[in-house]
Each structure stands twice: as structure tokens, then as C-alpha cells.
Amino acid sequence: MAIDNKDSIQLLNTAIIKSKEKKIDASFEQRLAQTCQSPEVVALGVAISHLAEAEGISYDQAALRLVETIRRLDTAWNDYVMMEGFEKLKDALRQHPASPMA
């Protein structure tokens, strides 16, 4: 049973935001190997196949479109979080204005 588009978008958006909280780890080789063996990558393979068949495009094109879509979501959320941070800074500055220098 598949979830509807609205629910999957909400889940992806939440996952993108939560993923920003993780620490950056320099052990990329191990992470890459583990990631490539994960059920998530298997699910992405299914998504690639489904998109390619549904749209009549190659697997390469489908994979590229999925990656570009996730990047657009990631960029949009980065922008949102950045703007929210700017708004909080502006509010903090309004509440505690800097004293003039003597």
C-alpha cells in the first residue's frame, strides 16, 4: 500500500530538516558503503524504476529527476531555516538594541 503524495512530501520534508541536525562525519567511505547497502537505497531503486516506467524515460533520467527533486526540497528548506533564523535575530535585536558607543 502506497502513501499519498501529500503524506510523502510531508515525510520527506521532515526527514530533510531532521537530517540537518546530524553531525558531519569524515569517514565517508564507511558511510557510503553502509548507505549503498541500506533498504533506503533499495527503495530509491524502486522509485527510479517506477518513475522511468510511468514517465517513459530512461533509468538515468529518472534517477537524475529524483535527485534534483530532493535537492530542490533540501534547498527550499535550507532557505526557510535561514530566513527563520534571520527573523529570530531581528526580533532579538529589536528587543535588545545595541547601546550607542561612547
N, CA, C and O atoms as a Tinker XYZ file with bonds, in Angstrom:
   408  protein
     1  N      0.841000   -1.183000    0.000000    73     2
     2  CA     0.000000    0.000000    0.000000    64     1     3
     3  C      0.883000    1.243000    0.000000    63     2     4     5
     4  O      1.760000    1.383000    0.853000    81     3
     5  N      0.662000    2.121000   -0.928000    73     3     6
     6  CA     1.466000    3.341000   -1.052000    64     5     7
     7  C      0.787000    4.487000   -0.309000    63     6     8     9
     8  O     -0.439000    4.537000   -0.210000    81     7
     9  N      1.592000    5.398000    0.206000    73     7    10
    10  CA     1.036000    6.584000    0.845000    64     9    11
    11  C      0.768000    7.630000   -0.213000    63    10    12    13
    12  O      1.359000    7.597000   -1.293000    81    11
    13  N     -0.126000    8.565000    0.095000    73    11    14
    14  CA    -0.446000    9.575000   -0.920000    64    13    15
    15  C      0.651000   10.630000   -0.995000    63    14    16    17
    16  O      1.497000   10.732000   -0.107000    81    15
    17  N      0.620000   11.408000   -2.068000    73    15    18
    18  CA     1.684000   12.368000   -2.371000    64    17    19
    19  C      1.860000   13.385000   -1.245000    63    18    20    21
    20  O      2.990000   13.712000   -0.882000    81    19
    21  N      0.766000   13.883000   -0.693000    73    19    22
    22  CA     0.858000   14.895000    0.367000    64    21    23
    23  C      1.593000   14.334000    1.583000    63    22    24    25
    24  O      2.437000   15.010000    2.171000    81    23
    25  N      1.267000   13.097000    1.955000    73    23    26
    26  CA     1.941000   12.478000    3.101000    64    25    27
    27  C      3.414000   12.231000    2.814000    63    26    28    29
    28  O      4.262000   12.449000    3.680000    81    27
    29  N      3.725000   11.778000    1.600000    73    27    30
    30  CA     5.133000   11.521000    1.289000    64    29    31
    31  C      5.932000   12.813000    1.259000    63    30    32    33
    32  O      7.093000   12.828000    1.669000    81    31
    33  N      5.332000   13.897000    0.779000    73    31    34
    34  CA     6.022000   15.191000    0.783000    64    33    35
    35  C      6.292000   15.629000    2.216000    63    34    36    37
    36  O      7.388000   16.088000    2.536000    81    35
    37  N      5.280000   15.484000    3.083000    73    35    38
    38  CA     5.460000   15.861000    4.479000    64    37    39
    39  C      6.563000   15.022000    5.121000    63    38    40    41
    40  O      7.396000   15.552000    5.856000    81    39
    41  N      6.574000   13.721000    4.851000    73    39    42
    42  CA     7.611000   12.856000    5.409000    64    41    43
    43  C      8.995000   13.235000    4.897000    63    42    44    45
    44  O      9.950000   13.287000    5.672000    81    43
    45  N      9.109000   13.500000    3.596000    73    43    46
    46  CA    10.402000   13.899000    3.037000    64    45    47
    47  C     10.870000   15.231000    3.605000    63    46    48    49
    48  O     12.044000   15.388000    3.942000    81    47
    49  N      9.958000   16.187000    3.710000    73    47    50
    50  CA    10.328000   17.493000    4.256000    64    49    51
    51  C     10.808000   17.366000    5.693000    63    50    52    53
    52  O     11.806000   17.980000    6.071000    81    51
    53  N     10.107000   16.576000    6.495000    73    51    54
    54  CA    10.517000   16.354000    7.876000    64    53    55
    55  C     11.875000   15.676000    7.934000    63    54    56    57
    56  O     12.721000   16.040000    8.751000    81    55
    57  N     12.085000   14.693000    7.069000    73    55    58
    58  CA    13.360000   13.980000    7.057000    64    57    59
    59  C     14.509000   14.894000    6.664000    63    58    60    61
    60  O     15.602000   14.791000    7.222000    81    59
    61  N     14.275000   15.783000    5.713000    73    59    62
    62  CA    15.321000   16.723000    5.286000    64    61    63
    63  C     15.717000   17.617000    6.452000    63    62    64    65
    64  O     16.904000   17.836000    6.696000    81    63
    65  N     14.726000   18.133000    7.172000    73    63    66
    66  CA    15.022000   19.010000    8.304000    64    65    67
    67  C     15.758000   18.245000    9.394000    63    66    68    69
    68  O     16.754000   18.734000    9.927000    81    67
    69  N     15.279000   17.050000    9.733000    73    67    70
    70  CA    15.937000   16.257000   10.774000    64    69    71
    71  C     17.359000   15.885000   10.376000    63    70    72    73
    72  O     18.246000   15.828000   11.227000    81    71
    73  N     17.582000   15.634000    9.097000    73    71    74
    74  CA    18.921000   15.238000    8.662000    64    73    75
    75  C     19.931000   16.355000    8.843000    63    74    76    77
    76  O     21.130000   16.088000    8.920000    81    75
    77  N     19.480000   17.597000    8.912000    73    75    78
    78  CA    20.387000   18.731000    9.106000    64    77    79
    79  C     20.997000   18.725000   10.503000    63    78    80    81
    80  O     22.038000   19.340000   10.734000    81    79
    81  N     20.343000   18.023000   11.438000    73    79    82
    82  CA    20.795000   18.012000   12.822000    64    81    83
    83  C     21.997000   17.098000   13.043000    63    82    84    85
    84  O     22.705000   17.236000   14.041000    81    83
    85  N     22.228000   16.176000   12.129000    73    83    86
    86  CA    23.297000   15.197000   12.316000    64    85    87
    87  C     24.668000   15.855000   12.173000    63    86    88    89
    88  O     24.841000   16.823000   11.432000    81    87
    89  N     25.621000   15.311000   12.893000    73    87    90
    90  CA    26.994000   15.795000   12.805000    64    89    91
    91  C     27.615000   15.373000   11.484000    63    90    92    93
    92  O     27.266000   14.343000   10.907000    81    91
    93  N     28.535000   16.192000   11.031000    73    91    94
    94  CA    29.288000   15.850000    9.833000    64    93    95
    95  C     30.397000   14.876000   10.235000    63    94    96    97
    96  O     31.134000   15.117000   11.191000    81    95
    97  N     30.502000   13.784000    9.498000    73    95    98
    98  CA    31.473000   12.736000    9.809000    64    97    99
    99  C     32.411000   12.573000    8.621000    63    98   100   101
   100  O     31.960000   12.470000    7.480000    81    99
   101  N     33.704000   12.549000    8.883000    73    99   102
   102  CA    34.697000   12.473000    7.812000    64   101   103
   103  C     34.915000   11.054000    7.290000    63   102   104   105
   104  O     35.651000   10.878000    6.319000    81   103
   105  N     34.308000   10.045000    7.893000    73   103   106
   106  CA    34.523000    8.666000    7.456000    64   105   107
   107  C     33.576000    8.334000    6.295000    63   106   108   109
   108  O     32.706000    7.472000    6.412000    81   107
   109  N     33.766000    9.032000    5.183000    73   107   110
   110  CA    32.836000    8.919000    4.068000    64   109   111
   111  C     32.822000    7.538000    3.428000    63   110   112   113
   112  O     31.773000    7.097000    2.959000    81   111
   113  N     33.949000    6.847000    3.397000    73   111   114
   114  CA    33.986000    5.539000    2.742000    64   113   115
   115  C     33.071000    4.544000    3.446000    63   114   116   117
   116  O     32.306000    3.829000    2.799000    81   115
   117  N     33.148000    4.502000    4.743000    73   115   118
   118  CA    32.309000    3.593000    5.517000    64   117   119
   119  C     30.838000    3.997000    5.396000    63   118   120   121
   120  O     29.969000    3.144000    5.211000    81   119
   121  N     30.568000    5.283000    5.498000    73   119   122
   122  CA    29.179000    5.756000    5.381000    64   121   123
   123  C     28.617000    5.458000    4.002000    63   122   124   125
   124  O     27.464000    5.048000    3.871000    81   123
   125  N     29.432000    5.663000    2.971000    73   123   126
   126  CA    28.986000    5.405000    1.609000    64   125   127
   127  C     28.667000    3.922000    1.415000    63   126   128   129
   128  O     27.642000    3.576000    0.828000    81   127
   129  N     29.543000    3.054000    1.905000    73   127   130
   130  CA    29.313000    1.606000    1.785000    64   129   131
   131  C     28.048000    1.194000    2.531000    63   130   132   133
   132  O     27.235000    0.434000    2.003000    81   131
   133  N     27.879000    1.686000    3.744000    73   131   134
   134  CA    26.687000    1.347000    4.525000    64   133   135
   135  C     25.427000    1.874000    3.859000    63   134   136   137
   136  O     24.408000    1.185000    3.809000    81   135
   137  N     25.498000    3.076000    3.355000    73   135   138
   138  CA    24.333000    3.683000    2.706000    64   137   139
   139  C     23.935000    2.899000    1.464000    63   138   140   141
   140  O     22.750000    2.662000    1.231000    81   139
   141  N     24.915000    2.498000    0.671000    73   139   142
   142  CA    24.620000    1.759000   -0.556000    64   141   143
   143  C     24.005000    0.398000   -0.270000    63   142   144   145
   144  O     23.338000   -0.164000   -1.139000    81   143
   145  N     24.209000   -0.141000    0.916000    73   143   146
   146  CA    23.640000   -1.436000    1.314000    64   145   147
   147  C     22.285000   -1.292000    2.017000    63   146   148   149
   148  O     21.677000   -2.294000    2.395000    81   147
   149  N     21.820000   -0.081000    2.191000    73   147   150
   150  CA    20.631000    0.169000    3.010000    64   149   151
   151  C     19.323000   -0.096000    2.274000    63   150   152   153
   152  O     19.274000   -0.052000    1.045000    81   151
   153  N     18.263000   -0.374000    3.034000    73   151   154
   154  CA    16.944000   -0.554000    2.431000    64   153   155
   155  C     16.426000    0.744000    1.792000    63   154   156   157
   156  O     15.586000    0.703000    0.893000    81   155
   157  N     16.925000    1.882000    2.255000    73   155   158
   158  CA    16.522000    3.158000    1.653000    64   157   159
   159  C     16.985000    3.256000    0.206000    63   158   160   161
   160  O     16.261000    3.751000   -0.658000    81   159
   161  N     18.201000    2.779000   -0.048000    73   159   162
   162  CA    18.708000    2.809000   -1.419000    64   161   163
   163  C     17.938000    1.819000   -2.289000    63   162   164   165
   164  O     17.690000    2.082000   -3.465000    81   163
   165  N     17.565000    0.694000   -1.713000    73   163   166
   166  CA    16.719000   -0.254000   -2.441000    64   165   167
   167  C     15.391000    0.416000   -2.796000    63   166   168   169
   168  O     14.900000    0.273000   -3.917000    81   167
   169  N     14.812000    1.145000   -1.842000    73   167   170
   170  CA    13.546000    1.847000   -2.092000    64   169   171
   171  C     13.710000    2.911000   -3.173000    63   170   172   173
   172  O     12.817000    3.107000   -3.997000    81   171
   173  N     14.842000    3.590000   -3.168000    73   171   174
   174  CA    15.095000    4.575000   -4.224000    64   173   175
   175  C     15.198000    3.901000   -5.585000    63   174   176   177
   176  O     14.765000    4.459000   -6.593000    81   175
   177  N     15.771000    2.699000   -5.615000    73   175   178
   178  CA    15.821000    1.942000   -6.860000    64   177   179
   179  C     14.428000    1.619000   -7.379000    63   178   180   181
   180  O     14.168000    1.692000   -8.579000    81   179
   181  N     13.542000    1.263000   -6.467000    73   179   182
   182  CA    12.148000    1.009000   -6.850000    64   181   183
   183  C     11.520000    2.295000   -7.379000    63   182   184   185
   184  O     10.796000    2.272000   -8.374000    81   183
   185  N     11.798000    3.414000   -6.716000    73   183   186
   186  CA    11.255000    4.705000   -7.163000    64   185   187
   187  C     11.786000    5.069000   -8.546000    63   186   188   189
   188  O     11.046000    5.586000   -9.383000    81   187
   189  N     13.051000    4.804000   -8.781000    73   187   190
   190  CA    13.639000    5.082000  -10.096000    64   189   191
   191  C     12.920000    4.265000  -11.168000    63   190   192   193
   192  O     12.536000    4.793000  -12.212000    81   191
   193  N     12.746000    2.989000  -10.902000    73   191   194
   194  CA    12.055000    2.117000  -11.861000    64   193   195
   195  C     10.635000    2.592000  -12.105000    63   194   196   197
   196  O     10.181000    2.662000  -13.248000    81   195
   197  N      9.936000    2.918000  -11.028000    73   195   198
   198  CA     8.545000    3.370000  -11.147000    64   197   199
   199  C      8.451000    4.661000  -11.963000    63   198   200   201
   200  O      7.612000    4.769000  -12.857000    81   199
   201  N      9.299000    5.628000  -11.661000    73   199   202
   202  CA     9.271000    6.900000  -12.378000    64   201   203
   203  C      9.619000    6.714000  -13.850000    63   202   204   205
   204  O      8.982000    7.304000  -14.722000    81   203
   205  N     10.628000    5.896000  -14.123000    73   203   206
   206  CA    11.033000    5.649000  -15.509000    64   205   207
   207  C      9.885000    5.038000  -16.306000    63   206   208   209
   208  O      9.606000    5.458000  -17.429000    81   207
   209  N      9.228000    4.053000  -15.723000    73   207   210
   210  CA     8.114000    3.405000  -16.411000    64   209   211
   211  C      6.915000    4.349000  -16.549000    63   210   212   213
   212  O      6.294000    4.416000  -17.610000    81   211
   213  N      6.597000    5.067000  -15.486000    73   211   214
   214  CA     5.429000    5.959000  -15.503000    64   213   215
   215  C      5.593000    7.110000  -16.484000    63   214   216   217
   216  O      4.624000    7.539000  -17.110000    81   215
   217  N      6.822000    7.611000  -16.620000    73   215   218
   218  CA     7.077000    8.770000  -17.469000    64   217   219
   219  C      7.652000    8.399000  -18.831000    63   218   220   221
   220  O      7.819000    9.265000  -19.689000    81   219
   221  N      7.956000    7.124000  -19.036000    73   219   222
   222  CA     8.543000    6.697000  -20.302000    64   221   223
   223  C      9.923000    7.277000  -20.543000    63   222   224   225
   224  O     10.258000    7.681000  -21.657000    81   223
   225  N     10.726000    7.315000  -19.477000    73   223   226
   226  CA    12.078000    7.869000  -19.574000    64   225   227
   227  C     13.080000    6.793000  -19.167000    63   226   228   229
   228  O     12.696000    5.741000  -18.655000    81   227
   229  N     14.355000    7.059000  -19.395000    73   227   230
   230  CA    15.392000    6.093000  -19.022000    64   229   231
   231  C     15.577000    6.094000  -17.500000    63   230   232   233
   232  O     15.166000    7.021000  -16.802000    81   231
   233  N     16.207000    5.027000  -17.016000    73   231   234
   234  CA    16.517000    4.952000  -15.584000    64   233   235
   235  C     17.455000    6.084000  -15.169000    63   234   236   237
   236  O     17.322000    6.640000  -14.079000    81   235
   237  N     18.403000    6.421000  -16.041000    73   235   238
   238  CA    19.319000    7.529000  -15.749000    64   237   239
   239  C     18.547000    8.832000  -15.556000    63   238   240   241
   240  O     18.788000    9.583000  -14.610000    81   239
   241  N     17.614000    9.081000  -16.476000    73   239   242
   242  CA    16.821000   10.312000  -16.386000    64   241   243
   243  C     15.963000   10.307000  -15.124000    63   242   244   245
   244  O     15.831000   11.332000  -14.454000    81   243
   245  N     15.384000    9.161000  -14.803000    73   243   246
   246  CA    14.544000    9.063000  -13.607000    64   245   247
   247  C     15.363000    9.312000  -12.347000    63   246   248   249
   248  O     14.928000   10.041000  -11.455000    81   247
   249  N     16.552000    8.707000  -12.269000    73   247   250
   250  CA    17.419000    8.904000  -11.103000    64   249   251
   251  C     17.804000   10.375000  -10.969000    63   250   252   253
   252  O     17.781000   10.935000   -9.873000    81   251
   253  N     18.155000   10.989000  -12.085000    73   251   254
   254  CA    18.524000   12.398000  -12.070000    64   253   255
   255  C     17.360000   13.266000  -11.600000    63   254   256   257
   256  O     17.551000   14.172000  -10.789000    81   255
   257  N     16.166000   12.999000  -12.100000    73   255   258
   258  CA    14.998000   13.780000  -11.699000    64   257   259
   259  C     14.700000   13.622000  -10.215000    63   258   260   261
   260  O     14.339000   14.595000   -9.552000    81   259
   261  N     14.845000   12.411000   -9.683000    73   259   262
   262  CA    14.614000   12.203000   -8.253000    64   261   263
   263  C     15.640000   12.965000   -7.417000    63   262   264   265
   264  O     15.286000   13.625000   -6.439000    81   263
   265  N     16.904000   12.870000   -7.804000    73   263   266
   266  CA    17.955000   13.579000   -7.060000    64   265   267
   267  C     17.733000   15.084000   -7.133000    63   266   268   269
   268  O     17.861000   15.774000   -6.122000    81   267
   269  N     17.404000   15.600000   -8.304000    73   267   270
   270  CA    17.162000   17.038000   -8.447000    64   269   271
   271  C     15.965000   17.477000   -7.615000    63   270   272   273
   272  O     15.983000   18.563000   -7.035000    81   271
   273  N     14.934000   16.656000   -7.549000    73   271   274
   274  CA    13.757000   16.996000   -6.752000    64   273   275
   275  C     14.105000   17.046000   -5.271000    63   274   276   277
   276  O     13.699000   17.973000   -4.570000    81   275
   277  N     14.849000   16.062000   -4.793000    73   275   278
   278  CA    15.242000   16.064000   -3.379000    64   277   279
   279  C     16.163000   17.241000   -3.085000    63   278   280   281
   280  O     16.079000   17.841000   -2.013000    81   279
   281  N     17.033000   17.574000   -4.018000    73   279   282
   282  CA    17.901000   18.747000   -3.818000    64   281   283
   283  C     17.079000   20.038000   -3.765000    63   282   284   285
   284  O     17.361000   20.921000   -2.955000    81   283
   285  N     16.059000   20.148000   -4.632000    73   283   286
   286  CA    15.201000   21.347000   -4.589000    64   285   287
   287  C     14.490000   21.447000   -3.240000    63   286   288   289
   288  O     14.394000   22.531000   -2.665000    81   287
   289  N     13.992000   20.314000   -2.737000    73   287   290
   290  CA    13.361000   20.312000   -1.415000    64   289   291
   291  C     14.365000   20.724000   -0.344000    63   290   292   293
   292  O     14.054000   21.535000    0.528000    81   291
   293  N     15.560000   20.165000   -0.415000    73   291   294
   294  CA    16.603000   20.468000    0.565000    64   293   295
   295  C     16.973000   21.951000    0.526000    63   294   296   297
   296  O     17.101000   22.587000    1.572000    81   295
   297  N     17.142000   22.499000   -0.671000    73   295   298
   298  CA    17.484000   23.914000   -0.823000    64   297   299
   299  C     16.370000   24.806000   -0.284000    63   298   300   301
   300  O     16.633000   25.794000    0.401000    81   299
   301  N     15.131000   24.452000   -0.598000    73   299   302
   302  CA    13.998000   25.246000   -0.120000    64   301   303
   303  C     13.953000   25.257000    1.409000    63   302   304   305
   304  O     13.709000   26.299000    2.018000    81   303
   305  N     14.188000   24.099000    2.028000    73   303   306
   306  CA    14.178000   24.057000    3.485000    64   305   307
   307  C     15.387000   24.771000    4.074000    63   306   308   309
   308  O     15.270000   25.393000    5.129000    81   307
   309  N     16.534000   24.699000    3.427000    73   307   310
   310  CA    17.693000   25.470000    3.895000    64   309   311
   311  C     17.369000   26.961000    3.893000    63   310   312   313
   312  O     17.677000   27.672000    4.850000    81   311
   313  N     16.742000   27.430000    2.808000    73   311   314
   314  CA    16.358000   28.837000    2.708000    64   313   315
   315  C     15.357000   29.205000    3.796000    63   314   316   317
   316  O     15.466000   30.262000    4.418000    81   315
   317  N     14.387000   28.332000    4.019000    73   315   318
   318  CA    13.373000   28.590000    5.042000    64   317   319
   319  C     14.014000   28.698000    6.426000    63   318   320   321
   320  O     13.738000   29.636000    7.175000    81   319
   321  N     14.869000   27.733000    6.757000    73   319   322
   322  CA    15.517000   27.739000    8.067000    64   321   323
   323  C     16.395000   28.983000    8.221000    63   322   324   325
   324  O     16.433000   29.589000    9.292000    81   323
   325  N     17.095000   29.362000    7.156000    73   323   326
   326  CA    17.940000   30.553000    7.192000    64   325   327
   327  C     17.091000   31.802000    7.439000    63   326   328   329
   328  O     17.435000   32.638000    8.274000    81   327
   329  N     15.986000   31.921000    6.712000    73   327   330
   330  CA    15.116000   33.095000    6.876000    64   329   331
   331  C     14.497000   33.122000    8.269000    63   330   332   333
   332  O     14.361000   34.188000    8.869000    81   331
   333  N     14.124000   31.964000    8.780000    73   331   334
   334  CA    13.570000   31.898000   10.132000    64   333   335
   335  C     14.616000   32.367000   11.143000    63   334   336   337
   336  O     14.298000   33.077000   12.096000    81   335
   337  N     15.866000   31.960000   10.922000    73   335   338
   338  CA    16.955000   32.403000   11.798000    64   337   339
   339  C     17.159000   33.901000   11.723000    63   338   340   341
   340  O     17.394000   34.543000   12.747000    81   339
   341  N     17.073000   34.482000   10.505000    73   339   342
   342  CA    17.194000   35.930000   10.355000    64   341   343
   343  C     16.085000   36.639000   11.112000    63   342   344   345
   344  O     16.328000   37.648000   11.775000    81   343
   345  N     14.861000   36.113000   11.017000    73   343   346
   346  CA    13.736000   36.726000   11.714000    64   345   347
   347  C     13.949000   36.687000   13.227000    63   346   348   349
   348  O     13.645000   37.658000   13.921000    81   347
   349  N     14.464000   35.580000   13.738000    73   347   350
   350  CA    14.725000   35.478000   15.179000    64   349   351
   351  C     15.806000   36.461000   15.597000    63   350   352   353
   352  O     15.707000   37.079000   16.657000    81   351
   353  N     16.844000   36.612000   14.767000    73   351   354
   354  CA    17.887000   37.589000   15.069000    64   353   355
   355  C     17.334000   39.008000   15.072000    63   354   356   357
   356  O     17.657000   39.803000   15.956000    81   355
   357  N     16.501000   39.326000   14.084000    73   355   358
   358  CA    15.892000   40.658000   14.022000    64   357   359
   359  C     15.049000   40.917000   15.256000    63   358   360   361
   360  O     15.112000   42.000000   15.838000    81   359
   361  N     14.250000   39.918000   15.665000    73   359   362
   362  CA    13.424000   40.071000   16.869000    64   361   363
   363  C     14.285000   40.286000   18.102000    63   362   364   365
   364  O     13.981000   41.131000   18.943000    81   363
   365  N     15.374000   39.508000   18.204000    73   363   366
   366  CA    16.268000   39.650000   19.355000    64   365   367
   367  C     16.907000   41.033000   19.373000    63   366   368   369
   368  O     17.055000   41.631000   20.439000    81   367
   369  N     17.288000   41.549000   18.205000    73   367   370
   370  CA    17.890000   42.875000   18.136000    64   369   371
   371  C     16.873000   43.967000   18.477000    63   370   372   373
   372  O     17.220000   44.974000   19.094000    81   371
   373  N     15.631000   43.764000   18.077000    73   371   374
   374  CA    14.581000   44.736000   18.424000    64   373   375
   375  C     14.333000   44.767000   19.920000    63   374   376   377
   376  O     14.094000   45.827000   20.497000    81   375
   377  N     14.392000   43.587000   20.552000    73   375   378
   378  CA    14.141000   43.518000   21.998000    64   377   379
   379  C     15.324000   44.006000   22.815000    63   378   380   381
   380  O     15.146000   44.526000   23.916000    81   379
   381  N     16.530000   43.845000   22.288000    73   379   382
   382  CA    17.751000   44.241000   22.999000    64   381   383
   383  C     18.643000   45.046000   22.068000    63   382   384   385
   384  O     19.677000   44.551000   21.619000    81   383
   385  N     18.257000   46.276000   21.775000    73   383   386
   386  CA    19.073000   47.071000   20.845000    64   385   387
   387  C     20.462000   47.321000   21.425000    63   386   388   389
   388  O     20.637000   47.446000   22.637000    81   387
   389  N     21.422000   47.389000   20.549000    73   387   390
   390  CA    22.797000   47.663000   20.967000    64   389   391
   391  C     22.883000   49.075000   21.518000    63   390   392   393
   392  O     22.259000   49.999000   20.996000    81   391
   393  N     23.650000   49.227000   22.565000    73   391   394
   394  CA    23.814000   50.566000   23.139000    64   393   395
   395  C     24.746000   51.371000   22.263000    63   394   396   397
   396  O     25.679000   50.816000   21.682000    81   395
   397  N     24.510000   52.696000   22.151000    73   395   398
   398  CA    25.390000   53.514000   21.325000    64   397   399
   399  C     26.786000   53.555000   21.927000    63   398   400   401
   400  O     26.957000   53.524000   23.146000    81   399
   401  N     27.767000   53.625000   21.058000    73   399   402
   402  CA    29.164000   53.667000   21.526000    64   401   403
   403  C     29.479000   55.069000   22.023000    63   402   404   405
   404  O     29.058000   56.064000   21.432000    81   403
   405  N     30.202000   55.127000   23.083000    73   403   406
   406  CA    30.525000   56.421000   23.682000    64   405   407
   407  C     31.741000   57.029000   23.074000    63   406   408
   408  O     32.148000   58.122000   23.468000    81   407
